[in-house]
Amino acid sequence: MTEDGDTLRWIDVGDATDGAASRLPSLGLGDPSGPPIVLIPGLTDGLYPVFDPRGRGLFNDVPVPMDRCRGLVVSYRHPLIGVTSTAHLAADVATVLHRRLDRPAVLICHSMGTMVAQHLAAAHPELIAGLVLSAPLAAVDDQLRDVVGRWSGLVREGRWDAMAEDALRCSYTGAELDRRRELLELLEPSAVGQELVDRHLRLSELCLAHRPPDPFGTGEVSTLVLAGERDPVAPPDHATSLAAASPAARLHVLPGLAHGFPEQAPAAFSAFVTSFLGEVAGSCASWVGGPDA
């Protein structure tokens, strides 16, 4: 099967016991004939899912060589009903990978997306040629509870300027933080509908309820772990724990950077990811099954 890039598709997820009509959106990017790469987002997917034009815009300049790969951006199910855990979110993503791809993919995951990826690696290693864990979260700690709880409160109250400022301070450092603040001042605030507010709050709950898989880590899956030295959301000790628990993992901590290091240092991020893709490309052999028509 071949498909054009930039295609948004919805796939039914869940079963009759859910009592819910949920579907999961995914966006095709890049070269359909290239090796598959799947992007699994973090908590940003609550307010900016790929079925929303603002969400799709976030992937215009992602520092990954999409022009040479068959890219797939996976959002989480919508509406977010019938979901009880990050493991459940991982099962949804596995359904989409089975339906849309015909071989194992390299998964590139950020923040909360790394929680989902841990469950995917534990339950469905046959779907994964390699894992990139960016700003990974190994488990829920007091620091994460504080940040996510603070953001939830600001979103619930509709304090978008305060939310944006808090997110910027967690994501960028130095001159890049100042530049992002200046850009923010040029933008007119846009209203966020209650549907996406509810979505964000539900994803936040699932994030804070995360329980790592047993065994902890990513097993024998080839894994690249990237962390920002000054990340207040996912401090480097999370990355260190994951890398130590995964025999096929390697760890790089980017000095002086925070949670948004892929955007602040796109050249460095791209170099790490491109090198890793070259190493695992041979693992993208066909697997039994395949996409639907």
C-alpha positions as a printed Julia matrix, in Angstrom:
293×3 Matrix{Float64}:
   0.0     0.0    0.0
   1.17    3.54  -0.7
  -0.31    6.78   0.48
   0.35   10.45  -0.04
   2.05   12.55   2.6
   0.13   15.09   4.65
  -2.88   12.79   4.93
  -5.02   12.87   8.04
  -6.75    9.6    8.8
  -8.99    8.46  11.64
  -8.96    4.89  12.93
 -11.5     3.39  15.32
  -9.99    2.31  18.63
 -11.4     0.63  21.7
 -14.07   -2.03  21.8
 -17.71   -2.42  22.69
 -16.94   -2.66  26.4
 -15.72    0.94  26.33
 -19.2     2.19  25.61
 -17.48    4.97  23.65
 -17.15    5.93  20.03
 -13.52    7.05  20.01
 -11.23    7.41  17.02
  -7.53    8.08  16.81
  -6.19   10.62  14.29
  -2.81   10.25  12.58
  -1.07   12.44  10.03
   1.11   11.15   7.19
   4.21   13.18   6.3
   7.29   12.89   4.12
   8.14   10.21   1.56
   5.73    7.23   1.55
   8.49    5.01   0.14
  10.98    5.76   2.93
  11.6     3.91   6.19
   8.82    4.58   8.72
   9.17    7.06  11.57
   6.36    7.61  14.06
   6.14   10.74  16.21
   4.34   10.28  19.53
   3.58   13.61  21.22
   3.56   14.71  24.8
   0.99   16.63  26.81
   0.85   19.28  24.07
  -1.43   16.89  22.2
  -4.23   17.86  24.57
  -4.58   21.42  23.27
  -2.89   20.89  19.9
  -3.91   17.51  18.41
  -3.17   16.84  14.76
  -6.84   17.12  13.77
  -6.62   20.82  14.74
  -4.83   23.11  12.22
  -2.73   24.6   15.03
  -1.59   21.14  16.02
  -0.63   20.2   12.47
   1.38   23.41  12.24
   3.65   22.28  15.08
   5.13   19.62  12.8
   6.06   21.88   9.9
   9.64   22.3   11.11
  10.2    19.23  13.27
  13.99   18.58  13.37
  13.72   15.07  11.92
  14.6    14.15   8.29
  10.98   13.62   7.24
  11.77   14.27   3.57
  13.64   10.95   3.5
  11.24    8.99   5.69
   7.65    7.86   5.79
   6.51    9.94   8.73
   3.45    9.34  10.83
   2.33   11.72  13.59
  -0.01    9.97  16.02
  -2.37   11.9   18.28
  -4.25   10.26  21.12
  -7.85    9.1   20.74
 -10.62   11.64  20.56
 -12.69   12.02  22.56
 -10.56   10.79  25.45
 -13.18    8.53  26.96
 -12.79    4.89  27.85
  -9.05    5.41  28.54
  -7.7     4.53  31.97
  -3.89    4.63  31.71
  -0.83    5.38  29.61
  -0.75    1.65  28.86
  -4.21    2.04  27.3
  -2.91    4.93  25.18
  -0.06    2.66  24.06
  -2.54   -0.03  23.0
  -4.34    2.58  20.87
  -1.08    3.57  19.19
  -0.28   -0.1   18.54
  -3.62   -0.45  16.74
  -2.71    2.43  14.45
   0.77    1.08  13.73
  -0.7    -2.31  12.8
  -3.21   -0.63  10.49
  -1.03    1.98   8.78
   2.44    0.41   8.54
   3.83   -2.79   7.06
   7.11   -2.93   8.98
   8.63   -1.91  12.33
   9.1     1.83  12.77
  11.45    4.1   14.65
   9.39    5.85  17.31
  10.37    9.4   18.28
   8.63   10.37  21.5
   8.74   13.48  23.68
   7.91   13.96  27.36
   4.59   12.22  28.17
   4.95   10.37  24.86
   7.92    8.51  26.37
   5.59    7.08  29.02
   3.42    5.68  26.25
   6.51    4.41  24.41
   7.68    2.43  27.44
   4.43    0.46  27.4
   4.64    0.01  23.62
   8.16   -1.41  23.92
   7.07   -3.78  26.69
   3.91   -5.04  24.96
   4.71   -4.75  21.25
   8.47   -4.85  20.59
   7.75   -6.37  17.16
   6.39   -2.99  16.02
   9.53   -1.06  16.95
  12.8    -0.83  15.02
  14.18    1.77  17.42
  13.16    4.31  20.04
  14.14    7.94  20.52
  13.11    9.1   23.99
  13.29   12.9   24.14
  12.94   14.55  27.57
  11.8    11.19  28.97
   9.71   10.68  32.08
  10.57    7.48  33.9
   7.96    7.85  36.61
   5.75   10.42  38.32
   7.51   12.49  40.99
   6.7    15.59  43.03
   8.33   17.87  40.47
   6.13   16.56  37.66
   3.03   16.76  39.85
   3.82   20.4   40.6
   4.33   21.4   36.94
   1.38   19.48  35.49
  -0.89   20.55  38.34
   0.08   24.18  37.82
  -0.62   23.99  34.1
  -3.94   22.26  34.67
  -5.02   25.05  37.0
  -4.09   27.76  34.51
  -5.86   25.97  31.65
  -8.97   25.36  33.76
  -9.1    29.07  34.63
  -8.48   30.18  31.03
  -5.34   32.11  32.02
  -3.65   31.61  28.66
  -1.0    34.34  29.0
   0.16   32.89  32.32
   0.09   29.38  30.88
   2.2    30.44  27.9
   4.74   32.22  30.12
   5.05   29.2   32.43
   5.46   26.82  29.5
   8.14   29.05  27.95
  10.13   29.18  31.19
  10.05   25.38  31.4
  11.0    24.92  27.76
  13.73   27.41  26.83
  16.8    29.04  28.29
  18.91   32.15  27.75
  18.49   34.2   24.59
  16.04   31.67  23.13
  13.68   32.23  26.05
  13.8    35.99  25.43
  13.21   35.48  21.71
  10.21   33.23  22.31
   8.72   35.78  24.69
   9.03   38.49  22.04
   7.33   36.26  19.48
   4.53   35.54  21.93
   3.86   39.26  22.35
   3.31   39.55  18.6
   0.61   36.9   18.58
  -3.02   37.61  19.27
  -4.42   35.25  21.9
  -6.65   32.62  20.35
  -9.63   31.14  22.1
  -9.38   27.47  23.02
 -12.67   25.6   23.01
 -13.92   23.65  25.99
 -13.52   20.4   24.06
  -9.73   20.84  23.92
  -9.57   22.16  27.48
 -11.24   18.93  28.64
  -8.87   16.93  26.46
  -5.81   18.6   28.01
  -7.09   18.05  31.54
  -7.8    14.37  30.88
  -4.34   13.8   29.38
  -2.86   15.52  32.43
  -4.69   13.08  34.68
  -3.38   10.12  32.68
   0.15   11.51  32.83
   0.05   11.82  36.62
  -1.49    8.33  36.95
   1.34    6.72  34.93
   2.72    3.44  36.2
   5.87    2.2   34.44
   5.7    -1.24  32.83
   7.26   -4.24  34.5
  10.03   -4.83  33.6
  10.95   -1.15  33.68
  12.76    0.29  30.66
  12.61   -0.54  26.97
  14.07   -4.05  27.01
  16.22   -5.03  24.05
  14.87   -2.3   21.74
  17.64   -0.04  20.42
  17.05    3.24  22.23
  18.45    6.77  22.06
  17.76    8.79  25.21
  18.09   12.59  25.03
  17.68   14.97  27.97
  18.09   18.66  28.71
  20.48   19.45  31.54
  18.2    22.21  32.89
  14.83   20.58  32.23
  12.43   21.37  35.13
   9.74   19.01  33.81
  11.84   15.91  33.08
  15.2    16.36  34.86
  18.11   14.25  33.56
  17.79   11.7   36.37
  14.71   10.33  34.57
  16.79    9.77  31.44
  19.6     8.22  33.46
  17.2     5.75  35.07
  15.7     4.71  31.74
  19.07    4.33  30.03
  20.46    2.26  32.92
  17.45   -0.09  32.79
  17.65   -0.63  29.02
  20.59   -2.77  27.77
  20.39   -1.34  24.23
  20.13    2.33  25.27
  22.56    5.2   24.98
  22.21    8.53  26.76
  23.09   12.1   25.81
  22.43   15.09  28.1
  22.39   18.42  26.26
  24.09   21.08  28.42
  22.3    24.29  29.31
  18.97   23.29  27.73
  15.48   22.75  29.12
  12.35   20.83  28.1
  12.12   22.33  24.61
  15.65   21.41  23.52
  14.51   19.89  20.17
  13.29   23.38  19.14
  16.08   25.36  20.82
  18.88   23.18  19.43
  17.38   21.62  16.28
  20.74   20.99  14.6
  22.07   19.0   17.55
  18.8    17.1   17.97
  18.66   16.3   14.26
  22.28   15.11  14.25
  21.67   12.68  17.11
  18.45   11.37  15.56
  19.83   11.09  12.01
  22.85    9.13  13.22
  20.59    6.81  15.22
  18.29    6.29  12.22
  21.27    5.25  10.14
  22.23    2.64  12.73
  18.78    1.04  13.02
  17.62    1.36   9.39
  18.46   -2.28   8.75
  15.98   -3.31  11.44
  13.01   -2.02   9.43
  12.33   -5.42   7.86
   8.8    -6.51   7.03
   6.77   -8.08   9.79
   3.79  -10.35   9.54
   0.53   -8.43   9.19
   0.46   -5.14   7.37
  -1.71   -2.14   6.74
  -5.31   -2.11   5.74
  -6.42   -1.24   2.22
